[in-house]
Amino acid sequence: MKKVARYLILIYIFSLFLSFVGYWLDSDVPQNTLVYQMYEVFMLSIFLFGLLSGLFCILYLMFSFFKSLMQKENQYSK
């Protein structure tokens, strides 16, 4: 379970990084205050975290399922 928590922290750091890169690459002239812009970056990072962690959980569960399936098959073949 420690691995999953570490992966989720890494996913959030990656989504925060992507949000700041998007903020930095945005070519529009800022019309809002800095506080509102940082709020947008934070909310985008939360949204990206949700998407990426959902994708990660699906892949992690599929990998775990197929790994247990292969272990059962190897156990029966012996």
Secondary structure in CASP SS format (residue, H / E / C, confidence):
PFRMAT SS
TARGET T0000
AUTHOR 0000-0000-0000
METHOD secondary structure of the structure
MODEL  1
M C 1.00
K H 1.00
K H 1.00
V H 1.00
A H 1.00
R H 1.00
Y H 1.00
L H 1.00
I H 1.00
L H 1.00
I H 1.00
Y H 1.00
I H 1.00
F H 1.00
S H 1.00
L H 1.00
F H 1.00
L H 1.00
S H 1.00
F H 1.00
V H 1.00
G H 1.00
Y H 1.00
W H 1.00
L H 1.00
D C 1.00
S C 1.00
D C 1.00
V C 1.00
P C 1.00
Q C 1.00
N C 1.00
T C 1.00
L H 1.00
V H 1.00
Y H 1.00
Q H 1.00
M H 1.00
Y H 1.00
E H 1.00
V H 1.00
F H 1.00
M H 1.00
L H 1.00
S H 1.00
I H 1.00
F H 1.00
L H 1.00
F H 1.00
G H 1.00
L H 1.00
L H 1.00
S H 1.00
G H 1.00
L H 1.00
F H 1.00
C H 1.00
I H 1.00
L H 1.00
Y H 1.00
L H 1.00
M H 1.00
F H 1.00
S H 1.00
F H 1.00
F H 1.00
K H 1.00
S H 1.00
L H 1.00
M H 1.00
Q H 1.00
K H 1.00
E H 1.00
N H 1.00
Q H 1.00
Y H 1.00
S H 1.00
K C 1.00
END
